[in-house]
Amino acid sequence: MKKECFVVGAMLAPVLLTSCVKDKLDSKSTEHVSKSSEYVAGSMEYHVAEDVAKKMLDELMNNAKIKRPTLDTIAHFNGGTAKNESKENPDLPCLADEQQFNEIQVELINKWRRSWQEKNVSVFEETLADKSLSANFPKKFVDSPSRVNKNISKFDWESADKGTFSQYLANFKHIEDIDLVTMKINSPRSFRDNKLDMVKAQLQMHFDLRGIGVDGKRRHDRGPLAVSVEKINGTWKITDIKNWGIETLVSNKVTFEDITRLSQVDKIPQYQRLEAIRRGGYAVAIGDYNGDGINDMYVGAHGPSKLLMGNKDGTFMRLKTVESMRIRL
């Protein structure tokens, strides 16, 4: 059974079927373009076979790639053979490096981040050149915290009992978020091929992982990493991970409290926001209306206004429905 046709919509058709792409399709391929093409909303919608559409998209992506300039257009002090830098586009080498970094981001960093958030070590190991690679991540903190500030304890990784990546991730009941941000990429001439394409690089990264530990406490691991990568058989792989000073913060109790709920202000009846005079009429005033030294609250909205008297414990007590009252706050 023939596969479903791929639709090249109105937005892509003017781009994909320009002469630079369409003319390169052989006659056999163009036979698959549906004869029932029709104008939709003033633009052509082409129905083509899936394999033809893939060929067209591959051609488009290939044409969009940054072409690294030849060595004879790159100055000798930048690794080329030219006496001076080309004036045509001096930024092309940097753009080509950025394009290569995007490959590293997609093939390695994004996969690393997703696999750790899911605590799937087997997927992460696919990014490693050697599955036995260890980065001395802690499996257990054996010493007391190096610093305690109120309800937060700080642990340094240097003195921790080191283990595998699986043992490290086993410290977490749930990983809420993980960020791997590349701050700088180093790739000297010795890390490049004869066309100056990167085959090795060192990424200076900021590691940030937040989650709930197996003990139920909130945990935040953060700090710098040095990650070495290498292109092996056409695929980027991680060859080394070095800890440059990661630390762990552990919260012994909740540090955020919903003060709206605790103060009982959330019990005020809610009304649909309706049009007022010039969109006015909605306000909250804070002040001490009864002179007891504690702030009170007056809430005005569509519907009856509310007068809330403040208590010493930070809560508010609704006194009465205020239809018309002059109060000096």
N, C-alpha and C positions, 0 to 999 in steps of 0.2 A: 504494500500500500504506500502510495506516495505521501511524503511528509507534508504537513500543512505549510502553505506558502507564508513567507515572511513579508510583512508589510513595511515598506519604506515610506513613512508618512510625509505629510506636507512639509514639515520642518526640515527633514533630512534630504528629501528628494532633490531640491535645488543644489545641494552640496554634493551628494553621492553620485548623481548622474550628470555631473559636469564632464566636459571632454577629457579632463585629466584622469578620470576614473572609468567612465563609460567606454571610452575608446580603447581602453586596455583589456576589456572583456572580450573573449573570443566569440566568434559567431555562434558557437554551440551554446554558450552561456546566455547570450542575449535572446536565444529562442525561448528561454524559460520565462522571460518577462511577459506577463499576462497581456493578451490583446484587449482585455476588458478594462484597461486603464481608463480612468475618468477623472474629470475635474471635480474636486470637492472643495467647497468654500474658496473657490478662485485659485486653487493650486492643484498640481497633479499628485495623485496617489498611485504609486507603483506597487504591484504585487509580483514578487519574484520568489524563486525557489530558495529554500534555506541555505543551500550551499553557495548559491550565487550571492545572496545577501552577506554571508560571512566573508566571501572573497572581497566584496566591495568595502565592507567595514575594515577588514585587515589592510586594504590599500589606503583607506583614509587614515587609519592610525599610523601606518608607516610614513605617510607623507607629513604627518603632524609631528613626528619625532625630530628633536634637535640633532642636527648632524654636527658631530665634533669636527672642527676645522683640521685641515692637514698640517703636518709638522712644519712645512715650509711657510705657513702663514702665522705660526706662533713664535714669539720671540724666544731666543735661546735661554734667557733668564727664567722663562716659564716652562722650560722643557722642550721647546721646539728647536728649529734650525735657522729661523729667520733672524736677521740682525735687529729688526724692530717689530713691534707688535702690529698686526694688521689693523688698518683703520676702518675696514669694512664693517666689522662687528666684533669689537674687542671683548664683548661679554659672552660670546659663544662658548668658550671653554667652561666658564662658570655655569652656564645654562645646561651644558651637557653633563656636568657633575651633578647638578641638581636633579636632572632627569634620572641619573643612575641612583641617586639617593632615594628617589621615589620608588624605584624597584626594591631597594632594601627595606623601605618602610612597608611596602605591601607584602613582600615575601617573608619577612622576618618579624619586624616589630609588631605589626598588627596581629599576626598569628600568635606571637608570644603573649600579647596582652589578652586576647580572647581566650587562649588556652588556660592561662592562670586564673582568669576570672571564673572560668568553669571548673577549675582545679583538675584539668585534664593534662597530666604530665606527658602522656604518650603523644599527643599532638604537638606539645612543645618540643619534645625530643626530635621531631622531624626537622626542626630548624637548626639542630646541632650537627656540626661536622663529626663529632664523636659523642655518642650517647653517654659515655662515662664522664663527660665534662662536669666538673664541680666548681662552684663559685664560692664555696665556704659560707653558704647561707645558714643561719642558725636553726637548729632543730630544738634547742632548749637553752634558756638563760639560767646559768648556774650561780651567778653572782647576784648580789643585791643591786637594785637600781643605782645608777651613778648619780641620779638626782631625783628628788621628789618635790613637786610643787603643788600644794593643796591635794587635789585628787588625781594628779597625773604623775606617772612614774616614767623615767627615761632609762632605757637600757642601751648600752653600747655593744656593737656586734663583735668587737675584738676579743672579748673575754667569753663569748658564748660558746656552747658546745655545737660544733659545726656538723652538718649532715648533707643529705642529698636534697634535690629540689622537691621530691615527694615528701620528705620528712619536714621540710620547711612549710610547704603548703598544708600539711596535716595539722599545723598549729591553728588553722582557721576553721571555724564552723561554717562561716560564710564570708566570701570576699565581695564587698559592696562595689568597690571601684579600684581600678589600677591605671596609672598613667606612666608611660615611658616616653619622655620628651628628649629628643636629641638636641643638645645645646650646641655641639660643634662636631664636625667630621674632619678627620685628618687622613690624608692619603698622599704621602710624598711620592717623588718620582720612582722610588724603588718598589712602590705598591701598584705600579701601573704597567700596562703593556706598551708595545712599541708605537701604539696609536694614542697613548696617554689615557686610555680608558682605565678606570679603576678595576683592579682585580682583588685588592685588599683595602681595608680601611679600618680605622679605629673611631668608634662613636663615643663621644663624651655625653652621657645621658643623665637625666634626673629621674630617679625611681620613686614612685609614690603609690603605696598600696594601703587601702583602708578596708577594714573588715571587723568581724566579730570573732574573737578567739574561742577556742574550745571551752574555756572557763567562763564564757559569757561576757567577758569584758571587751570594750572597744579597743582596737589596736590600730596604730598608724605607723607604718614603716616608710622611711623616706631618706633620701640622700643620693650622692653621685655614684655612678657606675661607669666603668670603661669597658666597652663591648667591642671585641675584635671580630670582624667579618671577612669572609673570603668567598670569591666566586669559584665554585668547584663544579666542573662539568656543566657549566652554564647556569648553575643555580647558586644563589647566595646562601651561605651557611654561617652560623656563629661558631667561632673557633676558641673564644676565650671570654670570660666575664670576670672582671675584677671589681671588688668592693672598694670604693674610695672613701668610705666614711658614712655608711648608712647607720641610722639609729632607729630605735623603736620607742614609741610613746604608747603607754597603756593607761586608759582611764578607769579608775576604780569605781566610779559612779557616774550617773548621767550628769552632764555639765549643762544641758539645755532643759529648761522648763517652760512649758506653755503658760506664760503669765496671764494671758487672756482667760484661759480656763480656770487657773488657780484663783484669780481675783473675782471670778464669777461675772465678769463683764459680758461673757458670751451668752448669758441668760437674758439679755435685753431682747425684746421682740424685734424681729427683722421685718422690714417692709420693702416692697418693691420700689426701686428708685424711679420716681416719676418726675416729670418736668416741673420745675419750680420757677419762680420769677427770675429770669435770666440765669437759669440753672443754679440759683442760690438756694438758701434755706436748709442746707445740710451742714452741720457743724458740731464740734465737740469743744467745750470750754472746761479748763481745769483750774481750780482755785479753792480757797478755803472759805466757803460761804457762811459757815456757822462759827468761825473763829476758834476752833479747837486745835489748831495747829496741824491738821491733817488735810491733805488735798482731797477735794470733792470733785465730782464730775457732772456736767450738765450736757445731755445729748439731745440735739435737735435734729429731727428728720421728718419725712412725710408721716403723719400720724402723731399721736400724743408724744410730747417731749418727756424726757426722763431726767429725774434728779437723783443722783447716786451719792450717798454720804460715805466718805472714806473711813475705814476702820484702821486701828493700829497695826493689824497683821497684814495690811496690804490688800484686803478684800474691800468690796463696796456693797452697801445695802441700799436697795431702792426705797426711797421715802414715799413718793407719791407720784401720781401722774400730774404733770404740770401743764395746765391748759393756758394759763396766762399769769405769769409771775415775774416781777422784776427782781432779779438777783444780781447783786454786785459781787463778782468773783475777783 
